[in-house]
Amino acid sequence: MAKKAAAAVKQTVTITQIGSAIGRPKDQGATLIGLGLNKLHKSRTLEDTPSVRGMIAKVRHLLHLDEA
């Protein structure tokens, strides 16, 4: 029963954009848009999945990460 309760609780990660995509490669700008970020200091709370982690890793120099 504990496994079901743990599976029901989704892990989340909160990210805040702290760097601009201006002057960066286009794929980094597209990754920010994919994460739902497009302006400085905008925050999003996303489900902690491997695909989201990969996107975060690609633009980690432009983000501040808060794990929840």
PDB file of N, H, CA, C and O in Angstrom:
ATOM      1  N   MET A   1       0.817  -1.183   0.000  1.00  0.00           N
ATOM      2  CA  MET A   1       0.000   0.000   0.000  1.00  0.00           C
ATOM      3  C   MET A   1       0.871   1.261   0.000  1.00  0.00           C
ATOM      4  O   MET A   1       0.492   2.276  -0.583  1.00  0.00           O
ATOM      5  N   ALA A   2       2.010   1.199   0.637  1.00  0.00           N
ATOM      6  H   ALA A   2       2.319   0.374   1.111  1.00  0.00           H
ATOM      7  CA  ALA A   2       2.888   2.364   0.675  1.00  0.00           C
ATOM      8  C   ALA A   2       3.394   2.711  -0.715  1.00  0.00           C
ATOM      9  O   ALA A   2       3.614   3.885  -1.011  1.00  0.00           O
ATOM     10  N   LYS A   3       3.583   1.714  -1.576  1.00  0.00           N
ATOM     11  H   LYS A   3       3.404   0.760  -1.336  1.00  0.00           H
ATOM     12  CA  LYS A   3       4.047   1.977  -2.933  1.00  0.00           C
ATOM     13  C   LYS A   3       3.015   2.770  -3.716  1.00  0.00           C
ATOM     14  O   LYS A   3       3.370   3.675  -4.471  1.00  0.00           O
ATOM     15  N   LYS A   4       1.750   2.443  -3.546  1.00  0.00           N
ATOM     16  H   LYS A   4       1.461   1.708  -2.932  1.00  0.00           H
ATOM     17  CA  LYS A   4       0.704   3.175  -4.244  1.00  0.00           C
ATOM     18  C   LYS A   4       0.658   4.632  -3.785  1.00  0.00           C
ATOM     19  O   LYS A   4       0.488   5.538  -4.601  1.00  0.00           O
ATOM     20  N   ALA A   5       0.806   4.851  -2.501  1.00  0.00           N
ATOM     21  H   ALA A   5       0.944   4.115  -1.838  1.00  0.00           H
ATOM     22  CA  ALA A   5       0.778   6.217  -1.973  1.00  0.00           C
ATOM     23  C   ALA A   5       1.974   7.009  -2.490  1.00  0.00           C
ATOM     24  O   ALA A   5       1.844   8.188  -2.818  1.00  0.00           O
ATOM     25  N   ALA A   6       3.140   6.367  -2.565  1.00  0.00           N
ATOM     26  H   ALA A   6       3.246   5.409  -2.299  1.00  0.00           H
ATOM     27  CA  ALA A   6       4.328   7.052  -3.053  1.00  0.00           C
ATOM     28  C   ALA A   6       4.197   7.351  -4.542  1.00  0.00           C
ATOM     29  O   ALA A   6       4.653   8.395  -5.007  1.00  0.00           O
ATOM     30  N   ALA A   7       3.585   6.452  -5.283  1.00  0.00           N
ATOM     31  H   ALA A   7       3.215   5.603  -4.905  1.00  0.00           H
ATOM     32  CA  ALA A   7       3.421   6.665  -6.717  1.00  0.00           C
ATOM     33  C   ALA A   7       2.420   7.786  -6.994  1.00  0.00           C
ATOM     34  O   ALA A   7       2.529   8.478  -8.006  1.00  0.00           O
ATOM     35  N   ALA A   8       1.449   7.968  -6.101  1.00  0.00           N
ATOM     36  H   ALA A   8       1.360   7.406  -5.279  1.00  0.00           H
ATOM     37  CA  ALA A   8       0.442   9.007  -6.301  1.00  0.00           C
ATOM     38  C   ALA A   8       1.027  10.403  -6.112  1.00  0.00           C
ATOM     39  O   ALA A   8       0.542  11.364  -6.710  1.00  0.00           O
ATOM     40  N   VAL A   9       2.060  10.521  -5.289  1.00  0.00           N
ATOM     41  H   VAL A   9       2.453   9.741  -4.803  1.00  0.00           H
ATOM     42  CA  VAL A   9       2.689  11.820  -5.048  1.00  0.00           C
ATOM     43  C   VAL A   9       3.712  12.065  -6.156  1.00  0.00           C
ATOM     44  O   VAL A   9       4.712  11.355  -6.259  1.00  0.00           O
ATOM     45  N   LYS A  10       3.453  13.059  -6.967  1.00  0.00           N
ATOM     46  H   LYS A  10       2.640  13.635  -6.884  1.00  0.00           H
ATOM     47  CA  LYS A  10       4.348  13.380  -8.084  1.00  0.00           C
ATOM     48  C   LYS A  10       5.451  14.308  -7.589  1.00  0.00           C
ATOM     49  O   LYS A  10       5.195  15.290  -6.892  1.00  0.00           O
ATOM     50  N   GLN A  11       6.673  13.978  -7.961  1.00  0.00           N
ATOM     51  H   GLN A  11       6.881  13.180  -8.527  1.00  0.00           H
ATOM     52  CA  GLN A  11       7.794  14.847  -7.642  1.00  0.00           C
ATOM     53  C   GLN A  11       7.780  16.023  -8.608  1.00  0.00           C
ATOM     54  O   GLN A  11       7.507  15.854  -9.796  1.00  0.00           O
ATOM     55  N   THR A  12       8.071  17.203  -8.103  1.00  0.00           N
ATOM     56  H   THR A  12       8.293  17.341  -7.138  1.00  0.00           H
ATOM     57  CA  THR A  12       8.095  18.386  -8.938  1.00  0.00           C
ATOM     58  C   THR A  12       9.427  19.107  -8.790  1.00  0.00           C
ATOM     59  O   THR A  12      10.168  18.907  -7.827  1.00  0.00           O
ATOM     60  N   VAL A  13       9.697  19.931  -9.752  1.00  0.00           N
ATOM     61  H   VAL A  13       9.095  20.093 -10.534  1.00  0.00           H
ATOM     62  CA  VAL A  13      10.887  20.761  -9.736  1.00  0.00           C
ATOM     63  C   VAL A  13      10.460  22.164 -10.184  1.00  0.00           C
ATOM     64  O   VAL A  13       9.713  22.317 -11.150  1.00  0.00           O
ATOM     65  N   THR A  14      10.940  23.170  -9.475  1.00  0.00           N
ATOM     66  H   THR A  14      11.547  23.046  -8.690  1.00  0.00           H
ATOM     67  CA  THR A  14      10.626  24.555  -9.819  1.00  0.00           C
ATOM     68  C   THR A  14      11.868  25.191 -10.417  1.00  0.00           C
ATOM     69  O   THR A  14      12.951  25.146  -9.833  1.00  0.00           O
ATOM     70  N   ILE A  15      11.692  25.782 -11.587  1.00  0.00           N
ATOM     71  H   ILE A  15      10.812  25.818 -12.060  1.00  0.00           H
ATOM     72  CA  ILE A  15      12.809  26.429 -12.266  1.00  0.00           C
ATOM     73  C   ILE A  15      12.467  27.891 -12.509  1.00  0.00           C
ATOM     74  O   ILE A  15      11.313  28.246 -12.748  1.00  0.00           O
ATOM     75  N   THR A  16      13.489  28.724 -12.443  1.00  0.00           N
ATOM     76  H   THR A  16      14.426  28.435 -12.249  1.00  0.00           H
ATOM     77  CA  THR A  16      13.346  30.155 -12.698  1.00  0.00           C
ATOM     78  C   THR A  16      14.393  30.557 -13.721  1.00  0.00           C
ATOM     79  O   THR A  16      15.566  30.209 -13.581  1.00  0.00           O
ATOM     80  N   GLN A  17      13.985  31.282 -14.741  1.00  0.00           N
ATOM     81  H   GLN A  17      13.033  31.565 -14.855  1.00  0.00           H
ATOM     82  CA  GLN A  17      14.920  31.741 -15.755  1.00  0.00           C
ATOM     83  C   GLN A  17      15.686  32.940 -15.214  1.00  0.00           C
ATOM     84  O   GLN A  17      15.092  33.939 -14.811  1.00  0.00           O
ATOM     85  N   ILE A  18      17.024  32.828 -15.209  1.00  0.00           N
ATOM     86  H   ILE A  18      17.506  32.016 -15.537  1.00  0.00           H
ATOM     87  CA  ILE A  18      17.860  33.921 -14.722  1.00  0.00           C
ATOM     88  C   ILE A  18      18.785  34.471 -15.804  1.00  0.00           C
ATOM     89  O   ILE A  18      19.492  35.453 -15.579  1.00  0.00           O
ATOM     90  N   GLY A  19      18.781  33.835 -16.983  1.00  0.00           N
ATOM     91  H   GLY A  19      18.207  33.036 -17.166  1.00  0.00           H
ATOM     92  CA  GLY A  19      19.620  34.304 -18.076  1.00  0.00           C
ATOM     93  C   GLY A  19      18.810  34.432 -19.351  1.00  0.00           C
ATOM     94  O   GLY A  19      17.810  33.740 -19.541  1.00  0.00           O
ATOM     95  N   SER A  20      19.250  35.320 -20.214  1.00  0.00           N
ATOM     96  H   SER A  20      20.062  35.883 -20.060  1.00  0.00           H
ATOM     97  CA  SER A  20      18.543  35.585 -21.462  1.00  0.00           C
ATOM     98  C   SER A  20      18.975  34.601 -22.548  1.00  0.00           C
ATOM     99  O   SER A  20      20.099  34.099 -22.541  1.00  0.00           O
ATOM    100  N   ALA A  21      18.059  34.337 -23.481  1.00  0.00           N
ATOM    101  H   ALA A  21      17.146  34.745 -23.487  1.00  0.00           H
ATOM    102  CA  ALA A  21      18.363  33.488 -24.633  1.00  0.00           C
ATOM    103  C   ALA A  21      18.964  34.297 -25.779  1.00  0.00           C
ATOM    104  O   ALA A  21      19.366  33.733 -26.796  1.00  0.00           O
ATOM    105  N   ILE A  22      19.025  35.609 -25.616  1.00  0.00           N
ATOM    106  H   ILE A  22      18.699  36.068 -24.789  1.00  0.00           H
ATOM    107  CA  ILE A  22      19.586  36.460 -26.663  1.00  0.00           C
ATOM    108  C   ILE A  22      21.078  36.144 -26.812  1.00  0.00           C
ATOM    109  O   ILE A  22      21.815  36.107 -25.826  1.00  0.00           O
ATOM    110  N   GLY A  23      21.505  35.920 -28.040  1.00  0.00           N
ATOM    111  H   GLY A  23      20.906  35.950 -28.841  1.00  0.00           H
ATOM    112  CA  GLY A  23      22.904  35.620 -28.313  1.00  0.00           C
ATOM    113  C   GLY A  23      23.273  34.172 -28.081  1.00  0.00           C
ATOM    114  O   GLY A  23      24.437  33.802 -28.233  1.00  0.00           O
ATOM    115  N   ARG A  24      22.318  33.351 -27.720  1.00  0.00           N
ATOM    116  H   ARG A  24      21.372  33.651 -27.596  1.00  0.00           H
ATOM    117  CA  ARG A  24      22.554  31.915 -27.495  1.00  0.00           C
ATOM    118  C   ARG A  24      22.149  31.145 -28.751  1.00  0.00           C
ATOM    119  O   ARG A  24      21.414  31.664 -29.591  1.00  0.00           O
ATOM    120  N   PRO A  25      22.624  29.916 -28.877  1.00  0.00           N
ATOM    121  CA  PRO A  25      22.171  29.096 -30.010  1.00  0.00           C
ATOM    122  C   PRO A  25      20.650  28.933 -30.001  1.00  0.00           C
ATOM    123  O   PRO A  25      20.023  28.928 -28.941  1.00  0.00           O
ATOM    124  N   LYS A  26      20.075  28.801 -31.180  1.00  0.00           N
ATOM    125  H   LYS A  26      20.585  28.804 -32.041  1.00  0.00           H
ATOM    126  CA  LYS A  26      18.621  28.718 -31.306  1.00  0.00           C
ATOM    127  C   LYS A  26      18.036  27.532 -30.549  1.00  0.00           C
ATOM    128  O   LYS A  26      16.913  27.607 -30.050  1.00  0.00           O
ATOM    129  N   ASP A  27      18.791  26.437 -30.462  1.00  0.00           N
ATOM    130  H   ASP A  27      19.703  26.376 -30.867  1.00  0.00           H
ATOM    131  CA  ASP A  27      18.247  25.275 -29.762  1.00  0.00           C
ATOM    132  C   ASP A  27      18.093  25.541 -28.263  1.00  0.00           C
ATOM    133  O   ASP A  27      17.211  24.965 -27.628  1.00  0.00           O
ATOM    134  N   GLN A  28      18.929  26.398 -27.693  1.00  0.00           N
ATOM    135  H   GLN A  28      19.646  26.866 -28.209  1.00  0.00           H
ATOM    136  CA  GLN A  28      18.774  26.730 -26.276  1.00  0.00           C
ATOM    137  C   GLN A  28      17.536  27.596 -26.060  1.00  0.00           C
ATOM    138  O   GLN A  28      16.829  27.424 -25.067  1.00  0.00           O
ATOM    139  N   GLY A  29      17.269  28.512 -26.967  1.00  0.00           N
ATOM    140  H   GLY A  29      17.844  28.652 -27.774  1.00  0.00           H
ATOM    141  CA  GLY A  29      16.052  29.321 -26.881  1.00  0.00           C
ATOM    142  C   GLY A  29      14.812  28.451 -27.010  1.00  0.00           C
ATOM    143  O   GLY A  29      13.826  28.655 -26.302  1.00  0.00           O
ATOM    144  N   ALA A  30      14.865  27.483 -27.912  1.00  0.00           N
ATOM    145  H   ALA A  30      15.666  27.317 -28.486  1.00  0.00           H
ATOM    146  CA  ALA A  30      13.743  26.576 -28.107  1.00  0.00           C
ATOM    147  C   ALA A  30      13.534  25.695 -26.872  1.00  0.00           C
ATOM    148  O   ALA A  30      12.400  25.361 -26.530  1.00  0.00           O
ATOM    149  N   THR A  31      14.614  25.325 -26.216  1.00  0.00           N
ATOM    150  H   THR A  31      15.536  25.596 -26.494  1.00  0.00           H
ATOM    151  CA  THR A  31      14.504  24.525 -24.999  1.00  0.00           C
ATOM    152  C   THR A  31      13.836  25.328 -23.890  1.00  0.00           C
ATOM    153  O   THR A  31      13.002  24.795 -23.159  1.00  0.00           O
ATOM    154  N   LEU A  32      14.192  26.600 -23.757  1.00  0.00           N
ATOM    155  H   LEU A  32      14.870  27.033 -24.351  1.00  0.00           H
ATOM    156  CA  LEU A  32      13.533  27.453 -22.768  1.00  0.00           C
ATOM    157  C   LEU A  32      12.039  27.552 -23.041  1.00  0.00           C
ATOM    158  O   LEU A  32      11.230  27.472 -22.116  1.00  0.00           O
ATOM    159  N   ILE A  33      11.673  27.726 -24.295  1.00  0.00           N
ATOM    160  H   ILE A  33      12.330  27.791 -25.046  1.00  0.00           H
ATOM    161  CA  ILE A  33      10.259  27.796 -24.653  1.00  0.00           C
ATOM    162  C   ILE A  33       9.575  26.465 -24.340  1.00  0.00           C
ATOM    163  O   ILE A  33       8.440  26.450 -23.863  1.00  0.00           O
ATOM    164  N   GLY A  34      10.251  25.355 -24.604  1.00  0.00           N
ATOM    165  H   GLY A  34      11.173  25.367 -24.992  1.00  0.00           H
ATOM    166  CA  GLY A  34       9.711  24.036 -24.284  1.00  0.00           C
ATOM    167  C   GLY A  34       9.477  23.845 -22.800  1.00  0.00           C
ATOM    168  O   GLY A  34       8.570  23.116 -22.399  1.00  0.00           O
ATOM    169  N   LEU A  35      10.287  24.495 -21.985  1.00  0.00           N
ATOM    170  H   LEU A  35      11.023  25.087 -22.311  1.00  0.00           H
ATOM    171  CA  LEU A  35      10.116  24.436 -20.532  1.00  0.00           C
ATOM    172  C   LEU A  35       9.053  25.418 -20.048  1.00  0.00           C
ATOM    173  O   LEU A  35       8.696  25.419 -18.869  1.00  0.00           O
ATOM    174  N   GLY A  36       8.551  26.245 -20.949  1.00  0.00           N
ATOM    175  H   GLY A  36       8.841  26.244 -21.906  1.00  0.00           H
ATOM    176  CA  GLY A  36       7.520  27.214 -20.582  1.00  0.00           C
ATOM    177  C   GLY A  36       8.077  28.524 -20.078  1.00  0.00           C
ATOM    178  O   GLY A  36       7.384  29.278 -19.396  1.00  0.00           O
ATOM    179  N   LEU A  37       9.329  28.802 -20.410  1.00  0.00           N
ATOM    180  H   LEU A  37       9.893  28.189 -20.964  1.00  0.00           H
ATOM    181  CA  LEU A  37       9.983  30.039 -19.976  1.00  0.00           C
ATOM    182  C   LEU A  37      10.263  30.910 -21.186  1.00  0.00           C
ATOM    183  O   LEU A  37      10.667  30.405 -22.234  1.00  0.00           O
ATOM    184  N   ASN A  38      10.053  32.215 -21.053  1.00  0.00           N
ATOM    185  H   ASN A  38       9.725  32.625 -20.202  1.00  0.00           H
ATOM    186  CA  ASN A  38      10.382  33.112 -22.150  1.00  0.00           C
ATOM    187  C   ASN A  38      10.823  34.485 -21.672  1.00  0.00           C
ATOM    188  O   ASN A  38      11.230  35.313 -22.488  1.00  0.00           O
ATOM    189  N   LYS A  39      10.753  34.748 -20.384  1.00  0.00           N
ATOM    190  H   LYS A  39      10.422  34.076 -19.721  1.00  0.00           H
ATOM    191  CA  LYS A  39      11.163  36.041 -19.848  1.00  0.00           C
ATOM    192  C   LYS A  39      11.993  35.821 -18.586  1.00  0.00           C
ATOM    193  O   LYS A  39      11.830  34.820 -17.887  1.00  0.00           O
ATOM    194  N   LEU A  40      12.875  36.761 -18.308  1.00  0.00           N
ATOM    195  H   LEU A  40      13.008  37.574 -18.875  1.00  0.00           H
ATOM    196  CA  LEU A  40      13.699  36.667 -17.107  1.00  0.00           C
ATOM    197  C   LEU A  40      12.828  36.674 -15.856  1.00  0.00           C
ATOM    198  O   LEU A  40      11.816  37.371 -15.790  1.00  0.00           O
ATOM    199  N   HIS A  41      13.235  35.896 -14.878  1.00  0.00           N
ATOM    200  H   HIS A  41      14.057  35.330 -14.931  1.00  0.00           H
ATOM    201  CA  HIS A  41      12.613  35.792 -13.560  1.00  0.00           C
ATOM    202  C   HIS A  41      11.236  35.119 -13.588  1.00  0.00           C
ATOM    203  O   HIS A  41      10.509  35.166 -12.596  1.00  0.00           O
ATOM    204  N   LYS A  42      10.876  34.501 -14.700  1.00  0.00           N
ATOM    205  H   LYS A  42      11.467  34.463 -15.506  1.00  0.00           H
ATOM    206  CA  LYS A  42       9.631  33.744 -14.770  1.00  0.00           C
ATOM    207  C   LYS A  42       9.897  32.356 -14.207  1.00  0.00           C
ATOM    208  O   LYS A  42      10.933  31.756 -14.493  1.00  0.00           O
ATOM    209  N   SER A  43       8.970  31.844 -13.409  1.00  0.00           N
ATOM    210  H   SER A  43       8.128  32.331 -13.177  1.00  0.00           H
ATOM    211  CA  SER A  43       9.128  30.537 -12.776  1.00  0.00           C
ATOM    212  C   SER A  43       8.068  29.575 -13.270  1.00  0.00           C
ATOM    213  O   SER A  43       6.960  29.969 -13.631  1.00  0.00           O
ATOM    214  N   ARG A  44       8.430  28.315 -13.277  1.00  0.00           N
ATOM    215  H   ARG A  44       9.331  27.995 -12.984  1.00  0.00           H
ATOM    216  CA  ARG A  44       7.497  27.245 -13.629  1.00  0.00           C
ATOM    217  C   ARG A  44       7.744  26.072 -12.696  1.00  0.00           C
ATOM    218  O   ARG A  44       8.884  25.796 -12.323  1.00  0.00           O
ATOM    219  N   THR A  45       6.685  25.386 -12.323  1.00  0.00           N
ATOM    220  H   THR A  45       5.758  25.610 -12.626  1.00  0.00           H
ATOM    221  CA  THR A  45       6.790  24.147 -11.562  1.00  0.00           C
ATOM    222  C   THR A  45       6.395  23.020 -12.499  1.00  0.00           C
ATOM    223  O   THR A  45       5.277  22.985 -13.012  1.00  0.00           O
ATOM    224  N   LEU A  46       7.327  22.098 -12.716  1.00  0.00           N
ATOM    225  H   LEU A  46       8.235  22.127 -12.298  1.00  0.00           H
ATOM    226  CA  LEU A  46       7.129  21.011 -13.663  1.00  0.00           C
ATOM    227  C   LEU A  46       7.288  19.671 -12.976  1.00  0.00           C
ATOM    228  O   LEU A  46       7.935  19.570 -11.934  1.00  0.00           O
ATOM    229  N   GLU A  47       6.694  18.638 -13.566  1.00  0.00           N
ATOM    230  H   GLU A  47       6.169  18.721 -14.413  1.00  0.00           H
ATOM    231  CA  GLU A  47       6.860  17.279 -13.063  1.00  0.00           C
ATOM    232  C   GLU A  47       8.311  16.856 -13.301  1.00  0.00           C
ATOM    233  O   GLU A  47       8.883  17.130 -14.356  1.00  0.00           O
ATOM    234  N   ASP A  48       8.887  16.196 -12.323  1.00  0.00           N
ATOM    235  H   ASP A  48       8.423  15.973 -11.466  1.00  0.00           H
ATOM    236  CA  ASP A  48      10.289  15.789 -12.386  1.00  0.00           C
ATOM    237  C   ASP A  48      10.397  14.475 -13.165  1.00  0.00           C
ATOM    238  O   ASP A  48      10.266  13.389 -12.600  1.00  0.00           O
ATOM    239  N   THR A  49      10.637  14.598 -14.474  1.00  0.00           N
ATOM    240  H   THR A  49      10.743  15.481 -14.933  1.00  0.00           H
ATOM    241  CA  THR A  49      10.781  13.436 -15.339  1.00  0.00           C
ATOM    242  C   THR A  49      12.150  13.483 -16.010  1.00  0.00           C
ATOM    243  O   THR A  49      12.781  14.539 -16.046  1.00  0.00           O
ATOM    244  N   PRO A  50      12.615  12.359 -16.539  1.00  0.00           N
ATOM    245  CA  PRO A  50      13.910  12.374 -17.224  1.00  0.00           C
ATOM    246  C   PRO A  50      13.968  13.346 -18.398  1.00  0.00           C
ATOM    247  O   PRO A  50      15.012  13.953 -18.639  1.00  0.00           O
ATOM    248  N   SER A  51      12.875  13.503 -19.128  1.00  0.00           N
ATOM    249  H   SER A  51      12.027  13.010 -18.932  1.00  0.00           H
ATOM    250  CA  SER A  51      12.893  14.425 -20.270  1.00  0.00           C
ATOM    251  C   SER A  51      13.025  15.873 -19.804  1.00  0.00           C
ATOM    252  O   SER A  51      13.747  16.659 -20.418  1.00  0.00           O
ATOM    253  N   VAL A  52      12.338  16.226 -18.735  1.00  0.00           N
ATOM    254  H   VAL A  52      11.752  15.587 -18.236  1.00  0.00           H
ATOM    255  CA  VAL A  52      12.447  17.581 -18.188  1.00  0.00           C
ATOM    256  C   VAL A  52      13.852  17.798 -17.636  1.00  0.00           C
ATOM    257  O   VAL A  52      14.429  18.870 -17.820  1.00  0.00           O
ATOM    258  N   ARG A  53      14.402  16.799 -16.965  1.00  0.00           N
ATOM    259  H   ARG A  53      13.932  15.928 -16.816  1.00  0.00           H
ATOM    260  CA  ARG A  53      15.770  16.915 -16.436  1.00  0.00           C
ATOM    261  C   ARG A  53      16.786  17.118 -17.555  1.00  0.00           C
ATOM    262  O   ARG A  53      17.743  17.876 -17.397  1.00  0.00           O
ATOM    263  N   GLY A  54      16.580  16.442 -18.687  1.00  0.00           N
ATOM    264  H   GLY A  54      15.802  15.826 -18.815  1.00  0.00           H
ATOM    265  CA  GLY A  54      17.473  16.611 -19.827  1.00  0.00           C
ATOM    266  C   GLY A  54      17.411  18.016 -20.389  1.00  0.00           C
ATOM    267  O   GLY A  54      18.435  18.596 -20.751  1.00  0.00           O
ATOM    268  N   MET A  55      16.202  18.564 -20.462  1.00  0.00           N
ATOM    269  H   MET A  55      15.370  18.093 -20.168  1.00  0.00           H
ATOM    270  CA  MET A  55      16.041  19.936 -20.950  1.00  0.00           C
ATOM    271  C   MET A  55      16.694  20.924 -19.994  1.00  0.00           C
ATOM    272  O   MET A  55      17.341  21.878 -20.426  1.00  0.00           O
ATOM    273  N   ILE A  56      16.523  20.693 -18.693  1.00  0.00           N
ATOM    274  H   ILE A  56      15.997  19.918 -18.343  1.00  0.00           H
ATOM    275  CA  ILE A  56      17.145  21.557 -17.690  1.00  0.00           C
ATOM    276  C   ILE A  56      18.666  21.505 -17.811  1.00  0.00           C
ATOM    277  O   ILE A  56      19.336  22.533 -17.714  1.00  0.00           O
ATOM    278  N   ALA A  57      19.205  20.311 -18.022  1.00  0.00           N
ATOM    279  H   ALA A  57      18.661  19.476 -18.101  1.00  0.00           H
ATOM    280  CA  ALA A  57      20.656  20.156 -18.139  1.00  0.00           C
ATOM    281  C   ALA A  57      21.208  20.921 -19.337  1.00  0.00           C
ATOM    282  O   ALA A  57      22.328  21.429 -19.294  1.00  0.00           O
ATOM    283  N   LYS A  58      20.418  20.999 -20.403  1.00  0.00           N
ATOM    284  H   LYS A  58      19.508  20.586 -20.438  1.00  0.00           H
ATOM    285  CA  LYS A  58      20.874  21.684 -21.614  1.00  0.00           C
ATOM    286  C   LYS A  58      21.023  23.186 -21.415  1.00  0.00           C
ATOM    287  O   LYS A  58      21.903  23.807 -22.011  1.00  0.00           O
ATOM    288  N   VAL A  59      20.170  23.776 -20.580  1.00  0.00           N
ATOM    289  H   VAL A  59      19.455  23.272 -20.096  1.00  0.00           H
ATOM    290  CA  VAL A  59      20.202  25.231 -20.371  1.00  0.00           C
ATOM    291  C   VAL A  59      20.409  25.568 -18.890  1.00  0.00           C
ATOM    292  O   VAL A  59      19.910  26.587 -18.414  1.00  0.00           O
ATOM    293  N   ARG A  60      21.129  24.735 -18.174  1.00  0.00           N
ATOM    294  H   ARG A  60      21.535  23.907 -18.561  1.00  0.00           H
ATOM    295  CA  ARG A  60      21.304  24.924 -16.726  1.00  0.00           C
ATOM    296  C   ARG A  60      21.982  26.246 -16.384  1.00  0.00           C
ATOM    297  O   ARG A  60      21.784  26.779 -15.292  1.00  0.00           O
ATOM    298  N   HIS A  61      22.777  26.777 -17.306  1.00  0.00           N
ATOM    299  H   HIS A  61      22.938  26.344 -18.193  1.00  0.00           H
ATOM    300  CA  HIS A  61      23.461  28.050 -17.072  1.00  0.00           C
ATOM    301  C   HIS A  61      22.504  29.242 -17.156  1.00  0.00           C
ATOM    302  O   HIS A  61      22.880  30.360 -16.802  1.00  0.00           O
ATOM    303  N   LEU A  62      21.284  29.016 -17.615  1.00  0.00           N
ATOM    304  H   LEU A  62      20.979  28.108 -17.902  1.00  0.00           H
ATOM    305  CA  LEU A  62      20.288  30.089 -17.725  1.00  0.00           C
ATOM    306  C   LEU A  62      19.190  29.956 -16.686  1.00  0.00           C
ATOM    307  O   LEU A  62      18.264  30.766 -16.666  1.00  0.00           O
ATOM    308  N   LEU A  63      19.273  28.941 -15.813  1.00  0.00           N
ATOM    309  H   LEU A  63      20.026  28.283 -15.829  1.00  0.00           H
ATOM    310  CA  LEU A  63      18.196  28.628 -14.875  1.00  0.00           C
ATOM    311  C   LEU A  63      18.679  28.590 -13.437  1.00  0.00           C
ATOM    312  O   LEU A  63      19.857  28.368 -13.153  1.00  0.00           O
ATOM    313  N   HIS A  64      17.727  28.814 -12.538  1.00  0.00           N
ATOM    314  H   HIS A  64      16.771  28.995 -12.768  1.00  0.00           H
ATOM    315  CA  HIS A  64      17.916  28.549 -11.115  1.00  0.00           C
ATOM    316  C   HIS A  64      16.951  27.428 -10.781  1.00  0.00           C
ATOM    317  O   HIS A  64      15.772  27.509 -11.125  1.00  0.00           O
ATOM    318  N   LEU A  65      17.423  26.392 -10.124  1.00  0.00           N
ATOM    319  H   LEU A  65      18.381  26.326  -9.845  1.00  0.00           H
ATOM    320  CA  LEU A  65      16.643  25.187  -9.873  1.00  0.00           C
ATOM    321  C   LEU A  65      16.299  25.052  -8.401  1.00  0.00           C
ATOM    322  O   LEU A  65      17.177  25.128  -7.543  1.00  0.00           O
ATOM    323  N   ASP A  66      15.006  24.850  -8.106  1.00  0.00           N
ATOM    324  H   ASP A  66      14.292  24.788  -8.803  1.00  0.00           H
ATOM    325  CA  ASP A  66      14.540  24.578  -6.745  1.00  0.00           C
ATOM    326  C   ASP A  66      13.802  23.248  -6.769  1.00  0.00           C
ATOM    327  O   ASP A  66      12.737  23.129  -7.374  1.00  0.00           O
ATOM    328  N   GLU A  67      14.374  22.253  -6.106  1.00  0.00           N
ATOM    329  H   GLU A  67      15.239  22.350  -5.614  1.00  0.00           H
ATOM    330  CA  GLU A  67      13.712  20.943  -6.067  1.00  0.00           C
ATOM    331  C   GLU A  67      12.723  20.925  -4.924  1.00  0.00           C
ATOM    332  O   GLU A  67      13.026  21.368  -3.816  1.00  0.00           O
ATOM    333  N   ALA A  68      11.539  20.409  -5.200  1.00  0.00           N
ATOM    334  H   ALA A  68      11.293  20.049  -6.100  1.00  0.00           H
ATOM    335  CA  ALA A  68      10.492  20.345  -4.171  1.00  0.00           C
ATOM    336  C   ALA A  68      10.120  18.919  -3.866  1.00  0.00           C
ATOM    337  O   ALA A  68       9.255  18.673  -3.025  1.00  0.00           O
TER     338      ALA A  68
END
